[in-house]
Amino acid sequence: MFHSFFPQPKAFFTSLVVWTLIAIAGWYLFAAGLGVSLGYAPVAEEQQPIDLSFFLLPENLWFYSYFLLSAAIFCAAWHLIARNHPWKLWSIWGSALIIFVTYFGVQISVVINNWRRPFGDLLQNALSKQPGISVDNFYSLMWVFCQIAFLSMFVSIMTDFFTSHYIFRWRTAMNNFYMSKWEKLRHIEGASQRVQEDTMRFSSTLEGLGISLINSVMTLVVFLPILLALSHYVTELPFIGPVANSLFWLALFWSAFGTVLLAVAGVKLPGLNFRNQRVEAAYRKELVYGEDHAERAHPLTVTELFGNVRRNYYRMYFHYMYFNVARYFYIQADALFVVFMLVPTIVAGTITYGIFQQISTAFGQVSNSFQYLVNSWTTIIELLSIHKRLKAFEAAIDDAPLPDIDQRYLEREAGVVHADG
């Protein structure tokens, strides 16, 4: 699944994590200070532009340069190490491009969040009939928003276009690799389905999950400092009182609570999804044999196989029921959590409507990033079930023992019938 597309995946991803940590340490220990001394000093959060000039701030230009230099060093090194790898341009340089563009997309969200404060304050002043408010003030801010929105649309469209090609190249690499080992793989249950359908589902699922993960990490990098800066507006928390960096700790606690809640509630779902694919494949395979062979797909056999399908679906429905109880409870509570925690601050009148909007958006961005598992859990379950099926291919290629569930299939084909099919 990975070594067909990435060069030496264990070494590649390990070195990526190590180099990322080195680059982060280098930024905070050396590069950021060097940028200040060279005239690339950061602008205070309250003074940051609310239009496209935000991207031309000296601090942003300095960071872009540092980001691109760090990525170029890493990619160039691996390009030389994997000089004979057929997919190095897509897997190495393509991955770096996706990461950078995702970061740039998160920065667009920062500009929109900066825009919310003056627009919210203008709206509050207009509704309270403060003097000096004109329609031109609203139209001017709305025109600024349109410029940001058009840039966001362009970046999103081009990112989705490139990512779709990137993922299909990954699927092509898997397909070519598996087909080159077809003689070892053809005896495994549903081999054709695993090559055609599972590689397609694996790549398409990773497209969503991978971009979401990168976006979550980048959002944390960009919005955590903003959330920490906005925490000084929060005077106290209900039942707790004043807390330093309160918004950060609230986002961390609430996200960890949701992640643990859904992880515990959904612990059985990956195995059930995997078994569902297996019983569906067994039923479909018998029907396919019945198209060409009269002695196959007898009513009793088909009834038994469909009974396995029915039992597994009923079991899944039950487990998804209590999983959804926990999931929807958390989603509904999440809609009110930050407002509930800001009630003492709102009553004290220490923030304007624009600042409230800015806090809500920044908290939502950070909280959603911490809630990556919460938001992606059902997709992760599907990916884990696909991964289990493709692991059998990896075992066959490496002449390793097949997973138990595939060994049971071979026993059934040989006449050893199990109660669960």
KEZA-44853 format. One line per 10 residues: number of its first residue (from 1); their letters; for each residue x negated, y negated, z of C-alpha. Coordinates in steps of 0.001 Angstrom, whole numbers, plus 500000, padded with zeros to 6 digits. Layout:
# KEZA-44853
NUM> a> X,Y,Z ~ ...
# end
This chain:
# KEZA-44853
1> mfhsffpqpk> 500000,500000,500000 ~ 497164,497579,500779 ~ 493907,498972,499414 ~ 495403,499111,495925 ~ 495677,495297,495928 ~ 493252,493971,498554 ~ 489530,494817,498577 ~ 488626,496832,501699 ~ 491816,495734,503507 ~ 490654,496448,507070
11> afftslvvwt> 487449,494499,506599 ~ 489234,491809,504558 ~ 491963,491043,507087 ~ 489616,491379,510074 ~ 487190,488914,508496 ~ 490133,486636,507643 ~ 491188,486488,511311 ~ 487605,485946,512477 ~ 486949,483243,509864 ~ 490245,481519,510731
21> liaiagwylf> 489242,481364,514407 ~ 485799,480045,513447 ~ 487388,477410,511192 ~ 489810,476323,513943 ~ 486982,476103,516483 ~ 484851,474191,513967 ~ 487648,471684,513422 ~ 488249,470908,517080 ~ 484606,471073,518179 ~ 482957,469279,515274
31> aaglgvslgy> 484913,468339,512132 ~ 487711,466327,513777 ~ 485219,464161,515669 ~ 483069,463766,512569 ~ 486131,462565,510677 ~ 486807,459886,513302 ~ 483212,458675,513144 ~ 483478,458463,509354 ~ 486644,456366,509496 ~ 489261,459114,509231
41> apvaeeqqpi> 490800,458345,512629 ~ 494286,459750,513377 ~ 497307,457482,513533 ~ 499525,457486,516638 ~ 502711,459536,516284 ~ 504930,456419,516631 ~ 503023,454628,513840 ~ 502951,457397,511246 ~ 504527,456557,507844 ~ 507982,457854,507037
51> dlsffllpen> 507365,457960,503272 ~ 504995,459700,500846 ~ 502064,457559,501998 ~ 501892,459995,504940 ~ 499988,462435,502727 ~ 497359,459771,501966 ~ 496572,459058,505613 ~ 492797,459306,506148 ~ 493235,462023,508796 ~ 495292,464149,506384
61> lwfysyflls> 492843,463698,503511 ~ 490015,464734,505832 ~ 491894,467819,506982 ~ 492802,468808,503403 ~ 489109,468639,502497 ~ 488128,470740,505504 ~ 490900,473257,504804 ~ 489955,473654,501146 ~ 486238,473933,501898 ~ 486824,476627,504530
71> aaifcaawhl> 489093,478580,502182 ~ 486662,478242,499267 ~ 483751,479629,501346 ~ 485791,482635,502476 ~ 487223,483366,499021 ~ 483883,482949,497259 ~ 482215,485379,499669 ~ 484887,488030,499121 ~ 484905,487369,495381 ~ 481242,488423,495325
81> iarnhpwklw> 481795,491379,497661 ~ 484740,492640,495566 ~ 483344,491665,492182 ~ 484594,494940,490648 ~ 488060,494873,492203 ~ 490686,494410,489440 ~ 493070,492304,491565 ~ 490571,490015,493332 ~ 491847,486802,491726 ~ 495405,487422,492896
91> siwgsaliif> 494719,489046,496269 ~ 491932,486687,497402 ~ 492401,483345,495662 ~ 496170,483758,495281 ~ 496550,484367,499023 ~ 494531,481234,499797 ~ 496707,479151,497468 ~ 499906,480425,499105 ~ 498562,479569,502568 ~ 497575,476028,501546
101> vtyfgvqisv> 500836,475292,499736 ~ 502803,476626,502702 ~ 500885,474283,504986 ~ 501630,471371,502653 ~ 505322,472321,502714 ~ 505303,472202,506515 ~ 503781,468727,506349 ~ 506724,467642,504229 ~ 508913,468700,507160 ~ 506821,466445,509395
111> vinnwrrpfg> 507508,463459,507125 ~ 511231,464204,507207 ~ 511061,464435,510991 ~ 509298,461061,511133 ~ 512070,459642,508931 ~ 514768,460835,511324 ~ 513813,458372,514060 ~ 514336,455073,512178 ~ 517402,456425,510406 ~ 518945,457691,513648
121> dllqnalskq> 518208,454414,515434 ~ 519641,452453,512502 ~ 522778,454582,512604 ~ 523118,454072,516363 ~ 522692,450311,516045 ~ 525202,450122,513209 ~ 527837,452132,515116 ~ 527353,449932,518191 ~ 527758,446851,515946 ~ 524306,445416,516592
131> pgisvdnfys> 523633,442247,514508 ~ 521353,442222,511485 ~ 522335,445647,510038 ~ 523041,445654,506297 ~ 523832,448279,503685 ~ 520422,447628,502125 ~ 518799,448980,505282 ~ 520606,452296,504811 ~ 520027,452472,501059 ~ 516322,451768,501528
141> lmwvfcqiaf> 515901,454622,504001 ~ 518014,456954,501867 ~ 515821,456202,498839 ~ 512759,457125,500907 ~ 514455,460392,501842 ~ 515213,461128,498177 ~ 511525,460782,497309 ~ 510561,463213,500079 ~ 513352,465605,499084 ~ 512281,465654,495420
151> lsmfvsimtd> 508702,466434,496436 ~ 509966,469190,498731 ~ 512055,470667,495912 ~ 509106,470637,493505 ~ 506761,472307,496010 ~ 509362,474931,496972 ~ 510214,475783,493363 ~ 506580,476133,492292 ~ 505707,478103,495450 ~ 508572,480536,494890
161> fftshyifrw> 507575,480944,491227 ~ 503942,481690,492055 ~ 504807,483933,495010 ~ 507161,486023,492857 ~ 504330,486653,490383 ~ 501923,487354,493255 ~ 504247,489953,494771 ~ 504917,491626,491415 ~ 501160,491933,490870 ~ 500982,493656,494240
171> rtamnnfyms> 503754,496045,493184 ~ 501905,496677,489901 ~ 498731,497513,491815 ~ 500621,499989,494028 ~ 502399,501525,491044 ~ 499174,501989,489071 ~ 497377,503454,492072 ~ 500139,505936,492945 ~ 500577,507038,489350 ~ 496844,507712,489071
181> kweklrhieg> 497316,510184,491981 ~ 500617,511613,490679 ~ 499504,515259,490733 ~ 498963,515014,494482 ~ 502185,513113,495079 ~ 504781,514793,492881 ~ 505651,517535,495412 ~ 506697,515052,498128 ~ 510435,514571,498688 ~ 511761,511704,496564
191> asqrvqedtm> 508357,511016,495001 ~ 509864,509252,491992 ~ 512046,507099,494235 ~ 509098,506166,496417 ~ 507021,505055,493442 ~ 509814,503192,491669 ~ 512179,501950,494375 ~ 510145,501876,497582 ~ 507230,499977,496048 ~ 509744,497471,494660
201> rfsstleglg> 511481,497102,498025 ~ 508167,496958,499866 ~ 506891,494114,497687 ~ 510157,492152,497680 ~ 510564,492538,501456 ~ 506986,491425,502031 ~ 507628,488375,499859 ~ 510180,487093,502348 ~ 508447,488288,505505 ~ 504971,487182,504476
211> islinsvmtl> 505992,483665,503514 ~ 508065,483375,506700 ~ 505106,484487,508827 ~ 502685,482063,507174 ~ 505268,479282,507444 ~ 505814,480053,511140 ~ 502098,479915,511904 ~ 501636,476684,509943 ~ 504685,475148,511618 ~ 503203,475882,515027
221> vvflpillal> 499883,474323,514000 ~ 501583,471155,512731 ~ 504567,470705,515065 ~ 503122,471762,518432 ~ 501135,468504,518797 ~ 504268,466573,517811 ~ 506345,468433,520397 ~ 503720,467800,523071 ~ 503704,464091,522186 ~ 507515,463906,522377
231> shyvtelpfi> 507556,465598,525806 ~ 506788,462313,527555 ~ 510318,461113,526683 ~ 511866,463930,528750 ~ 512311,462655,532300 ~ 513385,465903,533970 ~ 514920,469319,533336 ~ 518152,470676,534848 ~ 517593,472544,538163 ~ 513808,472167,537752
241> gpvanslfwl> 512957,468479,537715 ~ 509987,466824,536001 ~ 507637,469182,534143 ~ 504521,468205,532202 ~ 504708,469142,528497 ~ 508247,470333,529189 ~ 509349,470748,525556 ~ 506420,473045,524796 ~ 507108,475303,527792 ~ 510830,475382,527020
251> alfwsafgtv> 510169,476441,523416 ~ 507735,479137,524555 ~ 510091,480522,527217 ~ 513208,480514,525038 ~ 511480,482127,522089 ~ 509816,484809,524208 ~ 513161,485605,525825 ~ 514864,486047,522446 ~ 512028,488141,521029 ~ 511987,490543,523983
261> llavagvklp> 515788,490750,524036 ~ 516103,491767,520383 ~ 513022,493992,520401 ~ 514529,496049,523239 ~ 517997,496092,521676 ~ 516685,497166,518253 ~ 514001,499658,519245 ~ 515825,502641,517664 ~ 516761,501002,514382 ~ 513566,501588,512311
271> glnfrnqrve> 513787,505368,512767 ~ 517480,505401,511894 ~ 516875,503380,508738 ~ 514094,505768,507722 ~ 516320,508789,508327 ~ 519076,507098,506345 ~ 516817,506805,503317 ~ 515903,510474,503659 ~ 519447,511850,503894 ~ 520570,509595,501044
281> aayrkelvyg> 517636,510827,498933 ~ 518450,514480,499687 ~ 522091,513970,498707 ~ 521183,512097,495528 ~ 518569,514674,494548 ~ 521036,517567,494841 ~ 523510,515697,492639 ~ 520798,515060,490054 ~ 519906,518756,490001 ~ 523604,519521,489602
291> edhaerahpl> 523685,517547,486368 ~ 521295,520001,484698 ~ 521767,523253,486623 ~ 525171,524864,487199 ~ 523948,526765,490274 ~ 523108,523492,492087 ~ 525378,520925,493779 ~ 527942,523479,494982 ~ 530799,521916,496975 ~ 529643,523441,500275
301> tvtelfgnvr> 526084,522218,499788 ~ 527177,518757,498728 ~ 529642,518569,501637 ~ 526889,519464,504091 ~ 524478,516902,502638 ~ 527117,514171,502621 ~ 527951,515110,506210 ~ 524354,514295,507110 ~ 524776,510926,505393 ~ 528017,510242,507267
311> rnyyrmyfhy> 526600,511182,510683 ~ 523555,508974,510210 ~ 525651,505982,509126 ~ 527951,506366,512122 ~ 524908,506504,514400 ~ 523483,503369,512749 ~ 526794,501520,513092 ~ 526816,502223,516841 ~ 523244,501056,517427 ~ 523672,497987,515215
321> myfnvaryfy> 526797,497094,517216 ~ 524986,496514,520511 ~ 521998,495039,518655 ~ 524337,492460,517092 ~ 525864,491734,520508 ~ 522422,490688,521749 ~ 521544,488941,518476 ~ 524694,486814,518170 ~ 524685,485995,521879 ~ 521201,484573,521491
331> iqadalfvvf> 522037,482669,518298 ~ 525061,480981,519889 ~ 523160,480135,523064 ~ 520285,478761,520980 ~ 522598,476119,519484 ~ 523130,474535,522936 ~ 519874,475286,524750 ~ 517867,472160,523888 ~ 520882,469850,524357 ~ 521544,471405,527786
341> mlvptivagt> 517921,470863,528791 ~ 518019,467226,527613 ~ 521223,466289,529487 ~ 519399,464529,532415 ~ 517265,462586,529910 ~ 520310,461623,527836 ~ 522266,460495,530910 ~ 519265,458469,532102 ~ 519357,456631,528760 ~ 515602,456872,528209
351> itygifqqis> 515835,457978,524585 ~ 517586,456629,521518 ~ 519599,458683,519062 ~ 516669,458643,516635 ~ 514287,460049,519248 ~ 516894,462681,520178 ~ 517056,463725,516525 ~ 513284,463877,516351 ~ 513051,465996,519521 ~ 515803,468354,518363
361> tafgqvsnsf> 514162,468907,514995 ~ 510637,469377,516370 ~ 511905,471719,519094 ~ 513875,473685,516513 ~ 510820,473991,514255 ~ 508549,475237,517039 ~ 511226,477445,518567 ~ 512031,479044,515198 ~ 508341,479709,514623 ~ 508016,481428,517989
371> qylvnswtti> 511218,483307,517122 ~ 509716,484899,514011 ~ 510599,488391,515255 ~ 514102,487268,516214 ~ 514846,485791,512797 ~ 513167,488590,510830 ~ 513965,491625,512960 ~ 516449,493300,510615 ~ 514085,492759,507659 ~ 511152,494096,509687
381> iellsihkrl> 513229,497184,510487 ~ 513798,497755,506778 ~ 510098,497249,506024 ~ 509081,499711,508746 ~ 511386,502359,507309 ~ 509905,501817,503822 ~ 506400,501949,505288 ~ 507161,505309,506895 ~ 508181,506748,503535 ~ 505084,505425,501768
391> kafeaaidda> 502822,506744,504542 ~ 503480,510220,503154 ~ 501855,509106,499911 ~ 498820,507878,501786 ~ 498577,511218,503615 ~ 498814,513225,500392 ~ 496188,511089,498660 ~ 493783,511487,501578 ~ 494554,515242,501921 ~ 495776,514558,505454
401> plpdidqryl> 498742,516318,507138 ~ 502103,514957,506019 ~ 504320,513187,508552 ~ 506609,515566,510482 ~ 509706,514408,508664 ~ 508221,515311,505268 ~ 506953,518660,506532 ~ 510496,519428,507669 ~ 511717,518613,504154 ~ 509260,521077,502622
411> ereagvvhad> 510372,523723,505113 ~ 513993,523112,504144 ~ 513112,523478,500474 ~ 511449,526777,501364 ~ 514600,527964,503124 ~ 514094,526836,506717 ~ 517273,524839,507299 ~ 517465,522486,510283 ~ 520668,521433,511994 ~ 520205,517798,511000
421> g> 519577,518609,507353
# end
